[in-house]
Structure formats: C-alpha cells, structure tokens
Amino acid sequence: MSVRTTAIPIASASVPSSLENEPPSPPPAFDSSTLLSGMSAMSFLDPDLVAPAEVTDSDAQGTWWDRPLGDHPLLVWTSQREQFLEEVLRLEAPISGTSGNCHRCDAEQGSYRCVSCFNGRLLCQGCIVREHNSTPLHKVEEWTGIYFKKTSLAELGLVMQLGHRLGTKCVLPAVIKSFVVIDVDGVHTVQMAFCNCTQSIPRHVQLLQSRLWPATTIYPQTAATFRVLHLFQVLSFMSKVSAYEFYHTLARLSDNTGLHPPPDRYDTFLQIMREWCHLRTLKRFGRGHETGGIGGMSPGELVLRCPACPHPQVNLPNGFAANLEKRWLYCLFLAVDANFRLRRLNVSSEESDPSLNKGYAYFVEEEAFRSHLEKYGKIIAAEEKSTCNNHDAVKLANSRGGQGAAATGVGAVVCGRHDMKRPLSVRDLQKGERYINMDYFILQTLSCDTPPDLVISYDIACQWHKNLFVRISKYPSSLQPHQLEKNILYLVPKFHLPAHVLLCRNNFSFNFSAKVGRTDGEAPERGWAATNALANSTKEMGPGSCRDTLDDHFGDYNWRKIIIMGRRSDFMLYLCSDPFSARSQQVAEFISYEDALQEKHSEAIREWRIMVLAWEQDRKKPNPFAPSLRPVTENAVHLELAREEKTETHFEIRHDISPSEFIAQGLQLEEAQVRLLADMNGLGIHSTDLQRTRVQQHANRIARKIEAWIEVQKVYMPRTTLLRTRDDDSRAPGVEVHPSKIPLYLPSHAVRLNAINVTTHKTILEDERRLRLAQAHDTLGTLRDHLLLKSYLVIWRQRFSQGQRYGTKANTLMHRVDTKIEADAARYRRIYAALEVVSTRLNQHEWKSGLSPLKTEDVRGLSSYNEAESEGHRTLSWIWKTNLQGGEKGLQEALRIEWCKSRARAQRYQEECELLAEEMRRIQATFEYYRDLWKGREMRTSLPGAKAYALRQAALWSDLRTSAAVQWSELLATLPPASGGLDPTIDLDSRLCIVT
C-alpha cells in the first residue's frame, strides 16, 4: 500500500512498518472524469486551475475512519495548534539567539527587518537600504525595543533611480519624494529619481523600462507594477472580482486599521488597467510587428478565432467549395442569443468614456451602429405577428424596464459547436431583441472570414428568418453577406425547441436536420454562465469601460478554449466517446427496424426515402417528420353529425333541436358548470360585492339554460324525468340545488342508472361517443399548449426575471398556467371516464389505441423527459404521441415518422463522428497557420524584443500543434469504420439515404 503523507512530526499517529523506509510514490495521474462530466456546461474551465484529487490505495479500503491518521492532515494539524501558535507569536519579536548588532555589518545597531524577505534578521538602516536597491517595494519594520512598528524603505532613505544601471546614480536627477506605486502586496509611497541627464528619455518610458506602468505620460506621480496588473487581469478572469474589491484589498494590505491609509489611487488604477488590457491585446495580435501598426488594424482583428471552425485561407483545403461530396463538413455553425443579465445603467457617456477597442474585437463599433439605427430604424418594419409560442421572447424581453438603464442586455453570436465568441458579434440591446439590432451584429460577423454554408441557431429563428433577406436588401452593401439564401439553414436550439409549436418543432429541429451531427445549438447559454458574474461590475461602468471589459473577458474565454482543445486529449476523448460508442448502436437499431418493416411495407419505405430526401434537399417540400393526419375536432364532429342527420331522411326528428344538437348543448352545459364552480371557489373571504354579483349572474344564466335543455331532454330521454323526481323527493323541503350541482343525466350517466336503453337510444349514445372523442383530442391539444407555455415561462424566468419585482411577476404567470394545466387534466379525465362508459355499452373500443388514462406523471412537457435519453430513446409522455386518427392511414403515418426518426438518429451520430475528425484536422491546421504567421512577423521587424516575442509565439503554436497531433493520433485510430461497425458488405449510405 502506498500513501502520500505530509512530512509533519506526528507523535500520536502510528505508521505501518511497511511504510517506514518506502520512498514516496509518484503523484497519481489526473483523473479528469469528474471535471469532464460537466464539461458541456463548464467547458471554459482551465484544468490547470482545478486541483486534482489525490487518489491513494487506501481509498479503496473502506470509509475514511478506517484510514491512517496521516491521510487526514487537518486532523493531524489540530493536535499541533499549540506549536503553530507559539511559532507565529515568536515572529512578533526579534528571533531569539541573535545579537543586537546588524546581522550584515555587525557594526551598527540592528533595528530593522524586511517581512518580504525570507531572512527576517535585524539589519541597520544603511544595510537594509543597500540590500534593497533591487527590491525597493519590500515592506520593512522597525524594532522599537518593545514591539515592531511599520516603516518604509523610502523613510529610511531608499531612492529608486531610473534611467541608469543598478547601483549608479544620475548626476542630475529629478526626485519625487512621494511617488505612489501599486504592487501586489499593497499601495506604496516611494522616493523616485528620474534621469534628467542630457541623454535622458521621457519619464513615462523610464517607468515602462522598469516594468512600471505610468498613470500619465506628463510628469507621472503614480505607477503600477506589471505584476499587479497581470495578477488582477488573470484573477478577474477566473473569479470575476471587481477592480474596486481588488484595489481596496491592496489598500488594506497596506493599512488594515484605517489610521494610516495609503493615498487613494482607485480611479487611477481603473484607468491603468484599461490601458494595460488594451495594450496586451495589441501585443498578442502582433500590432507591434505589422508595418501599419495600430492604425492599420481591420475590424474584428483583435479576436482569437475558434481553431475548430472552418476559416477559408486558414484551415480549409484548396477548392473545398467545389468538393460537393464533403462540402457539408466545411459548414460554419453559428448560435445567436441575448443575455439580459448583463445590463448597464445609464452611467457616463461615449464622449467621457470611449472604447479603446472601437470595433476591433468582439463588440461592434458603436458610432457605426448608431448611424445604422438612425438610418434604418424607421425603414425596417416592426416585427411581424408571431406564429409561434416562443416569439413572445421578444415581447417578454421588452417588459424588462429600461428606466435608468442604457442597455437592457447584450446579444452575441458564437460558434455553435465550440462556444467561442465571434469577431464583431456582440452588441448592447435596448428593449429586447429587436430584429434590426440582431441583424446588424449577425451580418457584421458574417463579413469576417466565413465559408459559403451556414447553420444559424437562434431561439426565435422560426420567426426571425422569415423576412431576413428582405430586410438585408434594404441594408447597405457593407452588410450584404456573400452566402446565398439557399445555403443557410435556420434551426432552434434543442433546449428551447420544446417551447415552440408542433410546426416549428418539426421544421427547426437539429435532430431532424441533415448534416448537423449532434450539435445542440445551446452553446451561448454555456458561455453566458461564465460571464454572468461580471454583471455586478459592468452594470456600473461607462459605455467604453463596459465594452472593453467584456471584450477582454471574451478573449480570455476563447483562449482557455484553445488551450483545452490543443493540450487536453482527454477533453477531446470526452467529446468523442458518446458519438463513437453510440454510432454503431444507432445504425444497427435503424437497420433492424427497417428490416422488420420490409416484408409488409417495402413499397412504403421506398416512398419514405423519396419523401425524406426531397425534404432534405428543399425544406419547402412536405416534412416527413410532421403528421399530415390531424385529430378530429369537436366542431368538425358537429358538422359531420349535422350532415348525417340531413341525409338520414328515415330518422324522425321529434324536436326542433336535433339529437346531436341536444347532446352538444348538454356537453356545453357540463363545461359551464365546471367553470361556474371554479369561479365560486375563486371567491375569497375578501371578495367584493361586484365580484359576487357577477358570479351570481353567471349562475342565473346557466340555471335558465339548464331548465330549457331539460325540456328537450324529456323528449329524447323521457325516463330522466323519474330520476329528477326522485332527486326532488330526496331533498329537504325548501332546499334548492345550485346551478353548478344540477345533474344533467347525459347518456353516459343515464345509461349507468338504466334510465335509457342501448337499443332504443343508440343514436344519442353514439353522438355522445363521437363528441366525447373529439373533446378528448381537443383537451389534449389544449393541455399540450399550456405545457409548452410553461416550458417557455421557465426559460423566460431564468433569463429575464432577476430581482424581486420581476420574479414575483414570473411566479404569478407560472401559477396561472399551472392552474390551467390542472383544469385541462381534470377535464380530460372526466371525458375519458364518460367515453369508457359509452364505448363499453356500444362495444366500441378502437379509440383506446390513441387515448389512455391520464396519470399524474403523464402531465409533463417535452423538456421534462430524461435528458440523457432525450436524443436517442425519447421517452416522452404518451400525450405527445397521440395526435393521429386511427385506421390504416394512421398506422402508415406513425410507421413513417418513426422510420424517419430512427434514420435521423443514426445519421446524426454518423455525421458527428465525421465532423469531429474534420475538426481535429482543422485545429492542427489552424495552429500551423499561426505558427507560420508569427515566423513571418519575426522576419518583418528589427526590434530585438519584437523578434524574441514573435519567436516565442511561434514556438507556442508549434508546441500546441505537436501536442494535438501526438495525442489525437490514438484517438483517430478509434474512429469507427465507415460501416458503423457493422457488416462491411452493408451499403450504409444507401440504407441511410445519405446524399452527398
């Protein structure tokens, strides 16, 4: 057994003899399964920043209390607290055993020590100043004879000399007695001596050459060290800490009592940080190596682009567009979304707080966008009326109050498969997702090195795409995409799709669309999770600061993605494991299903192949996934019965109201009684007179209608008169029945009481059966609509309803929808019970093939099924499957839809494997491109530092390329064969109807 223990003396812990002379075992391999299990939601994490768990052999031996004490360092430390406390207190005085003289020269009294150095010996004033010529920001303390008090090297006479070699002084220095330097351990006040010789360089340059960032270029009085700027930048990337919290942490490190606070340089620190982040970006994108310099930048140039996405001239083969067989592999997946948590208050202005990036990174250029809005805001018509549930996203987003807010959120475009921000793809929003806003940054990012084929995922794509090219025709030439309209496929993300109507679920599904693999379109949602924590900081920023800050964080997010892609083979293995393992299974299941149908439905299968291929080539053709047979509605049954009564001349009409009308009116009265009862239950103890009056008037109207209907019932069901007489006799004198409780004795009820005879009353029993059947389908349709609405409200509440006010509004809406869902379920159960009675007496049970008893667990939305099974097994509630009529046509349609879905599942896994292999090739090609780019930059500059930096960057991209090639060679070897792991004699392309 090998155990890794901490080398701390343990008096009470027993160590097994087998371990006494055993050398320490090497660190265990990093098991990243835990991290990767949530990588779909947290793929932005840098694994180096996640501490791996130490796995020992003792972990397999049982519970923690069975393990040696050495496995629990905290328990060991608890027994050593007295010793630790004693040693910490010992440091509050000079170390025992030392003389009072200076530890360095032994000539002067030693009264000072440096708490930043490892050696805490006492030195005299002269020695401690000389020892810190190269470390002037160390913290020192003075021994007063009874305790240590804070002092500084500046107070002891240390002067920081700039512009000369270490240890030499300028003959004509310009000394600033109180120069403020912000460093990682506090805010320091130092004496700064600038070189003022005849050959001197500007003061801000002297500071930069000493790795100090000046607050201004004109007589600077404040600077920040490069290391504190780098620390805050990386810390903010990982923790989203604000500059306010970070700076005031440094201030407290300088003085935590408030008695001697350091100079306040918070505003200066904000300014320096913006300059630092912007210049680091310029440096990393080679602007110091290009002949045009900073002024020669192009829009969107300061962006780390996704290496796995297709980029013409970078990672695509020559003539890729002409290769029709493989062209689908070079399609770019884009995902569009808005984030309403990244609001910004109406703080500052563009004039006072301009952006430094100015449209060269992720945000579009502000001035050009505002000009676009002014010119085209009135030309572009308001959004057309929605034909889908989910388009209410725009309306509900508009309900977010804009009072006091300059921006209600941000919209963005990311690559749909890898969740990396695109160049010129982000923009502030005002009052929701207006089409003109979304169009602008989508078209802007399409101008940045995109292939001819696109898949655009957007949660309201079903509405947004309709007149997109009509709107584009009105925009200027700079916003005209080079892609043809026919080469763009619009889809809805998988998580958002269940909130759409059936038509959209069939036409805009990733699962049903060819050549998209297993893409889910939900990449933006995962990206927002990494930036939402910035909202508390960015909402208080000015416009330029906010955009530059988000640009910086988007850049780091992309960089960490690149590192994971290039260095983590287990990450790519995680991405590939599901498609590789499921591909053979899904293909085998499809072939087995098709083989089972061949004997009786071979001709139908040939027709289905033709239909599905036609739809994949032209989505305006009939959708094979959509049912063409619709359930009969209650109104349609009314019409059908009326026509039958007109043609059946032998049938004797004994009243002006026909039998079918009589039954239909009875069903309407039944529903009216239910609504009346709900209204009565809704009256609380504090209801007003007006509310009670309205309910009473409603009850009176229903009572009169029931009385009139009973008169007709006496004609068609005369024995019900005896039932009502019996009811009257059983009641106490003077007691009236409330209209909501009056028994109607419809045929389904009366037949159980032997008030009607099946033989003589077969017509009205059949009429009720047919009307009830239509009622059941109508009710299921209403129930499904309300469940869809609930699914959408859940999404809307998560995205938009932050805060008490909007949270209360969302909860109120949710409660109302839940009430409707409960009412729908109760109505269906009531109808189903009546159907069972009538159908049993008529001996007609074929309707049960499409309808089932409604259990509580059946009342759930499309997005409520197990997510792990949703793509492959789709264990939906039966209420989402019963929308077809019975008979042979219904059976054929059900078989066709299931055949199409089985084929689609097999195809998606087949495509995903090919896409992953192509993406691994593109990543390596992209790394090679950047390696060669930096090598070329090294040759175009003469500045030694620029040459060294270019070569370092080239080496970095080369190492990433080599790492990816070595690790992925084994992974690609596990790629299933083209036959999907089946008999190689099977023509898989033909069976799956794959068209290249």
N, C-alpha and C positions, 0 to 999 in steps of 0.2 A: 504494500500500500504506500503510495506517495502522497504527501500532504505538503502544501505550501504554507509556511507559517512565518509570522513576523519575528524578527530577531530581538525579542524583548525578554529580559530575565523573568522567568516565571517560577515563583517559589512553590506555589500550590498546585501547579498543573503537572501531571505525570506524563512523561513522554515515553512511548513504546521503545523498547530497546532496539527494535529493528530500524529505528529512525535515527539513532544517536550518531551513527557515522555515515549515514546515507547522504550523498550530495543532493542539493536542491534539484527538483525536476524542472525541466524547461516549461515556459509558460504554455498553457493549453491553447489549442487552436481556437480562434474566434468563431463561436457558433452563432451565425447571424440569423438563424431561423426565426427567432423572436422578432428581431427588427424587420425582417423581410415579410413576416406575416401581416404586418400593417403597412407595407410599403406603398400599396395603392393609395392610401390616404396620407402617407408621410414620406413620399419618395424624395423629398427635398433634403432629408437628413444626411449629414456627412457622417459616415460610420466612425471616422476617427474621433468624433466628438461624443460618441456613445461608449461609455465604459463597458467593456465586455465582462460578463460574469466569469468568475474563476470556478472552473469545474474540477473537482478532485474526485479521487477514487472513493473517498468516504461519503460522497453524495449518494452513492448507490446503496449504502449500508443501512439506511433507515432514517428515522426522524432526527431533527437537529440535536435533541438532548442526548442521543446516543453517541455523538461525535466527540473527539478530544477537545479539550478546552482551547487548544491552540487554533482551532477552526473558528473561534469567536473572539476576535481581537478586542471588541468593545467590552466584553465581559472581563477579559484579562486586564484591560486598562482601568476598569472600575476599581480593581484591587490595588492599583498603583497610583491612585489620585493624590494621595498624600505626598508621594515623592515628586510628582509633576508640579504640584502646587509649591512645594518647597524650592524647587529649582527655578520656577518662574519668579518667585519672590526674591531669590538670591540675586537676580539680574537688576533689581532696583537699587543696588549699591555696587561700588567697585568690586571686582572679582577678588575673593579672598586670596591671600598669599602674594599679592602684588605690592610693591613699594609705592610710596607717594610720588616718586620721581617719574618723569616721562619715560614711557616704555621704549621710545625710539632713541632719544639722545641721552637719557639718564642724567641730564644736567639741570633741567628746569622742572618745576612742579607739574605733575600730570593732572590736569583738571578737566580734560575734555575727552569725550569718546564719540565715535560715529556709530549710530544704530543701524545704518545702512550697510556697513561693512560686517564681514563675518567675525573679524577680530575686534572685540569690544574693549581692548586695553586702553588705559588712560594715556593721553598724549598732552604735550604742552601746546600752547597756542601756535607757535611757529611751526612745529612738526605737523600738526593736524592740517594746517593750511597748505604746507608743501606737499603732503601726501594726497591732497585732493585737488591738485591742479587739473587733473584729467576727469575728475568726478565732482564737479562743483555743486551738484544738486543733492548731494547726500545730506542726511539730517544728522545734526550733532547735538549733544547735550553737555551741560557744564555741571560739574560736581561742586555743590556749594559747601560741602562739609557735612551736611546732614541729609541732602537728597539731590537728585538730578533735576535740573530745570532746562527747558528748551532754549536753544540759541540757534544761530545760523552761521554758516561759513562766511557769509557776507559781513556779519557783525564782527567776525574775527579777523577781517581784513582781506579775504579772498576776493580777487577781481578776475572776472572771466575775460580773457584777452582774445579778441577775434582778429582775423586777418594776418596772423603770424603763426609760426610754428610753436608747438607746445614748449613752454619754458622761456620763450623770448617775449620781450615787451616792446610795444610800439613807442617810438620816441616822441610821437605827437598824438597821444590817444585822446579820444572823446569819451569821457567816462559818464555813465548814467548811474547814479547812486541807487536808485530804486527801480530797477528793471524787473518786470514780472515774467516769470517763466512757469508755464503749466506743464507738469510732468505726471507720470503715472502714480506717484506717491504723494501728490499734493500741489498746492499753488505756492511757488517760491518767490521771494524777493531777493535779488542778487545785485551785485555791482557789475555792470557790463562796460567793457572798454572796447570801443570800436577803433579800428585802424584809421588814422587820419593823415597818413603819410601822402606824399605826392603821388605814389603809385597805388593808392587805395582804391578799392572797388566800392560800389554803393553798399550802404549799411544792410539793406534787406538781403543782398547777395551774400554778405559776410555771414549773416544768420543762417541762410539756407545751406551754405557750405559747412556749417557746424551742426547740421541736422536740426535746426530750429526754424519753425515757420513763423514769419513776422506777421503781426496783426495789420500792418500797413507798410507801404513802401516809402513813406515820407516820415522820417525821424521816428522809427518804431520804438515803442515803450513796452511792448508786450510781445511774447512769442510762446509757441507751444512746441514741445519736442515731437519729433516724428513718431516716437514710440507711443506717446499718449494718444496721438491722433489715430495711429494704426490700431491701438488697443480698443479705443471707443468704436471705431468703424466695425471691427470684427465682432465686438461684444454686442453691438446693436443688431448686427445681422443675426446672431444666434439667440439673443434674449429679448430683442426689441426694446431695450432700455432707452429711455429718452435722454437727450443731452442735458436736460435740467437735473435729472436724477444722477447722472454720471458726474457732472461738474460739481454738484453740491456734495457728492461723496468725496471728491478730491478736496473740497474745502474743509470737510470735517476731518479728513486725514491730516490736514494742516493744523486745525484747531477744533477740537471737539467740545470745547467749553463755552465758546461764544465770547470769551473775554478778550481774545486777541485774533479776531477774524482776519483772514488774508484779504487782499484787495479783490473787489468784485469784478471779475472779468467774464461773467457768464455770456453776455451779449457778444463779446469779442470771441469767445470760444465757439459760439454758433457760426459766426462769420468765417473763422478759420476752418472749421470742419467742412463747410460747404466748398471752400476753395480747395481743400485737401482732397475731398472725394472727387471733385470735378477733374482736378489735375491728374489724379491717379488713373482716372478713366481715360483721359487723353493719352497718358503714357502707355497704358496697356493696349491701346488700339493703334499704337505706332504713329501718332501725330507728330512726335518729335523726330521721326525718321523720314517723313514724306516731304517732298520739295514744296508742296503747297502749305505745309504747316497746319496750324489750327484753322486758318482762314480757308483752307482748301477742302474742308470736310463736306461730305454729302449727307443729306437727311437720312437718319437711321443708321449711320455708320458706326456709332458707339454702342453696338449691341452684340452680345455673344449669341450667335445663332445656333439653333439646335443641330448638332452634327448628324443626328439620325434622320432628319427630314431631308427631302430632296432639294438640292440647290444647283440649278444649272451653272455650268462653268466651275463648279467646286467639287461635287461628288457624284455627278451623273455621267454615264458613258456618252461618248460622242454618238450622235444620231439616235438618242433614246426616244425621241418623239416619233420617229419613223418605225420603231420596233413595236408593231401593234400587238404582238403576242405577249410582250412583257411590259407594255406601257402602263398598265394599271399599277405596277409596282412603284412607279415614279410619281404617283399622285400625292399631292400635299393635303394633309388633314388639318383643318382649322376648326377651332372651337371658340365661340363667342359667348360672352356672359357679362353681366353687370354685377357690381358689388355695392350695395347700399349701406354698408358699414363704414366704408372709407369716405365719410362725409367731411366737408371742410367748411368751417364757419366763415362768415364774411369778415375776414381779417386782412388788413393791409390792402395793397393794390399791385397791379402789374408794374406800375411806374416805380413804386417804392421797393418792390421785391420781385425783380425779374428773374427768370430762369436762366441758369448758366448753360444748360444743355440745349435749349432752344430748338427742340425738334430733331436733335441729332441722335437721340437714344430711343426710349420706348414711348414717351409721350409725344403726341403730335405737336407741331409748332402752334403756339397759342394765337398769335396775330393772324396767321393764315386761316385758322379755323374760325375765328370770329368774323373775318371778312366773308368766309363761306356762308356762315349763318345769316349774316345781314343780306347777302345777295340772293340766297336760295331759300331762306326760311319761309317766305310767302309763296314762292313758286311751287315748292313741294307741298302737295295737298296733305291735309291731315290724314292720319292713319284711317284706313277704311274699316268698315264694320267687321268685327271678328266673326269667323265661322267656327271657332274652336274655343273650348273652355279656357285653355291656357293663355290665350291672348289677353285675358284680364290681368296678366302680369304688368302690362303697361299701365292699365288703369289703376291697379292697386299700388304700383310704384309711384304713380302721380299723387296718391293720397299721402305720401310722405311729405310732411310740411316743409316748405322751403324757407320759412321765416327764420331769418338770421343765418341762413346757410348760403354760401356762394356756390357750393356743389353738393348735390344730394348723394353722390357716389361716383364711382368710376366704371367705365366699360373697358373691356380688353379683349384682344384676340390672342390666343395661344396655339401652339401646335397641338392638335387634338390627340396625338398618341403619346407625347412625351412631356406635356405640360411645361413648355418653355415659352416665355414671352417673346412675341414677335417684334421686329422694328416698327416704329410708328404705329403701334397697335393699342395705345391706351389714351383715354380722354376722360376728363371730368364730365359728369352728367348734371343736367338741371331738370328737375321734374320728370324723372323717369327715363325710359329707354325710347326716346323719340327716334323715328327712323332716320331723320336727317343727321342726327348725331352718330348713330351706329353706322350708317352708310359711310360716313366720312373716314373714320379710322379703319374700317374694314377695307375700303378701297385704297387707302394710303398704304397699308401693309401689303396689299396685293401688288403694289408697284415695286416692292423690294425683292427682286430675285426669286420669282415664283415660277413653277412649271405650268404647263397648259391645262392640267387636270386638277380639279379641286373637289374636296368633300368639306362642306361647311356645316358644322353642328351648332345649333342655336336653339334655346328652349322655346322660342316662338318662330322657328323657321317656317312653320306651316303658313304663317301669315306674312312674315317679313319678306319672303322671297317672291311673293305673287307679282308685284309690280316693280321689282328691284331694277330690272333693265330699263323699264320706262323712266324711273327716276334717274338712272345713270345717264340716259340720253340727254337729260337736262343739265347735267353737271359739266364742268369744263374738261378740256382734253387731258389735263393732268390727273383726273380721277377716272379715266376710261381704262378698265382692265384689258389686258391682252387676251384673257381667256374668253372663249366662246361660251355663250349661254348654255349650249347643249353639253359642255364639258364640265359643268358644275353640278354637283349633287348636293341637295339640301336635306339634312336629317335632324332629328330631335334627340338629345341625349337620353340614354336609357332610363336613368332615374326619373327624369322629367316626363317621359313619354306616357306613363300610366295616367297622368292628369289630363291627357288630351282625349278628344272624342275618338270613336272607333275608326273613322275615316283616316284621321291623322296617324293613329297607331299602326295602321296597315301600310300607309304610304310613306311614312317618315321614320321607319324603324331601321336601326343598324342591323338587327338580327335578320331582317328580310332582304337587305340590300346587298347586291353582289360586289365583290372586290373591296370590301372594307375590313376583312378579318374580324377580330374580336374587339375592335375599337368600341369604347362605350360613350365617347363624347363628353364625359364628365370631368375632363382634365382641369378646366377653370376652377371648379369647386375645390379641388385639392390644392390648387395654387392659392386661392383666397385664404385657406386655413393658415397658410404661412405668413400672410400679410395683415390679417385682421387685427393682430395685436398691435399694429402700428397706429390704429385709428385714434387712440387717445392722444398720441403725439401730433400726428399730421393734421388733425381737425383744428388745432390751434395755430397752425403755420400760415404764413402768407402764401400766395399762389405759386411763386417761383420756388420757395423753400420746399413746399409740399411736393411739387413735381420732381424736383431734383432728388429729394429723399427717396421717393418711391422708385425713381429710375435707378438709384444706387442699390436699393434692396432687390429690385428685379434682376439687376446684373449679377448680384451675388447668388441669387436663387438659380439663375441659369448656370453659373459657374459650378456650383455644387452638383448640379445635374450632370454636367460634362465630366466631372471627376468621377462620379459614381459609374457613369457609362464606360469610361476608359480604364478604370482601375479595379472595378469590382466584378469579377467573373461570377460570383455567387448571386449578385444582383441580376445579371442577365440570365443566369440559370433559373432564378425565381420567375422571371418574366416568361421564360420558355417552357418551364416544367409543365404547366397546365395545358398549353396547346399541344406540346409534343406527346403527352400521355393521353390526352382526350381525343386526339385526331383519329387514331385507329378505331377507337371505340365508336365515335360518332359515324364514321364512314361505314363500319360494319353494321351498325344498327340501321342505317338508311338502306343498305343493300338487302339486309334481311327483311325489312319492311316491304321493300319493293318486290322482292321475290315472292313474298306471301300474297301479294296482290296480282301477280302476273296471270294466274290461272283464270280468274274471272274478270279482271279489269285491265287486260293488256292494251286494249284499244283506248281505254280511258287514259292510261298512263302516257301513251303517245300524244294524246290531245293535251294532257297537262304539260308535257315537255314543251310543246309548241307554245302554249299559253305563257309559261313562265319565262321562256327565252324571249318572247316578244315583249313582255313587260320589262325585262331587264335591259333590253335594247331601247325601248321607248316607254317611259313610265306614264305616258298618257294612255297607253293601252289598258285593257281591263286587268285589275290586280288579282293574281291568282290566290293571294292570301286573304282576300276580302270575300265574305259570303255574299252571294247575289240573291239568295232566298232570304226574305225577311219574315219575321213572325207576324201573323195576322193580328191586326189591331182591333180594339173594341168597336171603333167607328166602322171599320171595314165589315165586321160581322153584322152590325146594324144594317148596313146597306145590303149585304147578301141576304139576310133574312127578309127584308122588305121586298126584295126582288122575287124571292121564292114564294112569298105569300101572294104576290101579284099573279104569278104564273099558275099557282095551285088553285084552280077555279073550283075544285071539288071541296075545298076546305071552307067550312061555314064560319063566317065572322059573326060572332054573337054580340059585338060591341063596336063602337066607333074606334076604340083603341084595339089594335091587333094583339094577338098573344105575344109576339116578340116585343112590341112596344110596352106591353104590360110588364113583362119581365125586366126590360131595360129600365123602366121607371122605378121598379122595385129595387134594383141594384143601385140606382142613383140615390134613392131614399136611404138605403143602408149606409152609403158613404156619407150622406148628410148627417145622419145620426152620430156617426163616429166623429165628424168634425165638430158637431154641437157639443158632444161630451168633452172633447179636448178644450173647447172654448170655456166650458164651465169649470173644468179643472184648472184652467189658466187664471181664473179669478182668484186673486189672493184676498187676504183679510183686509187689505188696504185698497181694494178696488174702488173706483169712483162710481157715482150714480150713472154717469154716462156709459161706462163700460158695462154695468149690469143691465142697463136699458137695452143696449144693442144685443146682448146675448138673449135677453127675453124676447125681443122682437124676432130674432132668428129662430128661436124655439117655436114661437107662434106660427111663423110661416111654414115650418116643417110640419107642425101638427095639422094645419089645414091641408097640406099636400098629402099627408098620410091618410086623412079622412077621405079625400077624393079617390085616392088609389084603392082603399079598401072597398069602395063601392064597385070598382071594376073587378076586384078580386072575387067578389061574391058571384060574378058571372062565370069566371074561369075556374075558380076553386071554391065552390059553394060550401064545402064541409069545413072550411076555415071559420065559418060563422059559429059553428058549435064550439070551436076552440076558443074563440073570443068570448063567447057567453060563459064558458067555464072559467076563463080568467076573471071576468067581471064578478062572478059569484064568489070566487076565492078571495077577493079583496074586501077589506073592511069598508063599510058604508062611508061615502064622502071622500075616500082616498082616490086621488087622480094619478094616473101614470104620466110621468114626464115624457115629452115627445122623444127624447133620446132613448127611452126604455120600452117604447111601444113595440111589441113583437110584430114583425112583418109576415111571418109564416110564408117565406118564399118556398118554391117547390123543394129545394134541398133540405129545408127544415120540416116542411109539412109531411114529406114522404116518410120521415122517421117516426112521425106521430100517426101514421096511417090516415092522414087527412086527404090524401089523394091516392089514386090508383095508377100504377105504372102503365097499365094497358090503355086506360082511357085518357090519361094525362101525359102521354109520351111526348107530345109536341112541345108542351111548355117545359118539360124536363130537358128535352134536347136543346131547346132555346137557351135555357139557363146554362147547360153544359158548355155550349159554344161560346156564350158571352163570358162565362167564368174563365174559360181557357184563354180568351183574348185579354181579359182583365189580368190574369196571372202574368202573361208576357208583358203587358203594359207596365205592370207594377215592378217587374224585374228590371225593365228598362229604366224606370224612374229611380229605382234603388241603385242601379249601376251609375247613373248620372250623379246622384248625390255622393256616392263613394268616390267618384272621380273628383268631384268638387272638394271633398275632404282631403284627398291626396294632394291637390293643389294648394289648399289652405295650409297644410303642414309645411310645404315647401316655402310658401309665401311668409309664413310666420317666422321660419328660421332665417330667411334672408332679409326681411324688411322690418319686422316688428320688434325693434330693440327699444327698451325703455318701458316704463310703467304704462304710459298712455296708449302706445300702440300695441303693447302686449295685452292690455285689457280689451282693446277693440278686437284683436285677433281671437282671443279666448271667447268673446261673445259670439263672433261669427261661427266659431267651431262648435259652440254649444247649440246654436240654431240648426246647423247642419246635422249634428248628431241626433237631435230631436226628430228631424225629418227622416233620417235613416231608420230610427226605431219605429216610426209610424209606417214606413214602407214595408218593413219586415213584418209588422203585425198585420197589415192589410194582406200581404201575400199568404201568411199562414191561415188567415180567415178564409181566403178564396180557395186555397188548396184543400182545406177541410170540407168545404161545400162541394168541390169538384169530386172528391173521393166518394161522397155520399151519392151524388147524382150518377157518376160513372158506374158505381157498383150496381145500382138498380137497373141501369141501361146495359150493363155488361160491356162497357167500352173502356179499355184500359191502355190503348196505344199512346195516349197523351203522356203517360208516365215515362216514356223514353226521352222526353225533353224537359220534364219538370220533376223536381224532387222535393222532399220535405226540407224546409229551411231551418237548419240548426244555427245556433249562435256562432259557432266557429266558421260557418259558411259566409257570414256577413263581413267580408273583408275586401279591401281594394286590390287592384292589380299589383301594387307595390308592397303588399303585405305578405307575399309568399316568401319562402326561404330564399335569401339572396344567392346562396351557394347553388341552389337548384334552378334558379330563375332562367338561366340561359339554356341549360341542357334538358332538364326534365319538366320545367314549367308546371309545378304542382299548384295549379290555380284552383280557386273555389269554383264549384260547378256553375255558379250563377254567371260566370264569364264565358261559358262554353255553350249555353243553351239559347241560341238565337236563331235556330233554323226550324223550318217546318219539318214534319215527319215525311215518311214516304221514301221512295227510291231516289228522287231528286235530292232530298236532304242527305241521304246516305252518301250519294256520289260526291256531293259538295264537301261533306265532312271528311271523306277519304282524300279528296284532292287537297284540301287545306293542310291536313296532317302530312301528306306526302311532300308538299311544298316546304313545310316547316322542318321536316326531317332532313330533306335535301339541303335546306339553308343552313342547318346546324353543322352538317358535315362540311359544306363548302366554307363556312366561316373559319372552322379550325384548319382546314386545308390552306386557306388563304393566309391565316395568321402565321403559320409556320414559314411560308414563303416570304411574308413581309418581314418577319424577324431576321431571317437570313440576309435579306437585302439591307435591312437597317444596320446590321453588324458590318456589312461591307461598306456602307456609306459612312459610318462612324470612322473607320480606318482611313477612308479616302479623305475625309474632312481633316483629320489630324495631319495627314501628309500635306494637304493644301496649306495649312497654317505653318507647318514646319518650313516649307519652301518659301512661303510669304516672308517669314522672318529672316530667312537666309538672304533673300533679296534685299530686305531692308538694311541688313548689316553692310552690304556692299554699297549702298547709296549714301552712307553717312561717313563723316570723317571724325566725328566726336568720339573719343575713346569710350566714354561712358555709354553712349548710344550703341556703339558696336558691341560692347560687352552685354548690354541688356538684350539686344537682338539675338545674340548667340545663345544667351540663357533661355530665351523664349523658344528658340528653335529646338534646343535640347529638350525642353519640357514637352513640346508637342511630339517630338520624336519618341520620347520615353512613353508617352501615352499611347502612341501608335504601336510600339513594340509590345507593351503590356497587353493591349487589346488583342493583338494578333496571336500572342502565345496562349493566352487564356481561352480565347474563343475557338481556337483550332480544335480542342477537345469537345467543346460544346457543339460545334457544327457537325462533328462526326456522329453525334447522337440524333441528328435530324432524321425523322422517319423518311423512308423512301417515297418516291412519287406515288406508289400504290397504296400509301397509307398503312403499310404493314400488313396488307392483305396478299392474297394470291397475285403474283406479278402478272399473271395472264389476264387479269380483270382490266378492262378498259375503263379506268376510273373517270377520266374526263368525259367519256360518253355517258356513263351511268349518272354522273352528277350534272350532266348537261352543261359542262364548262365551255364557254365560248371565249376565245381569245381575240 
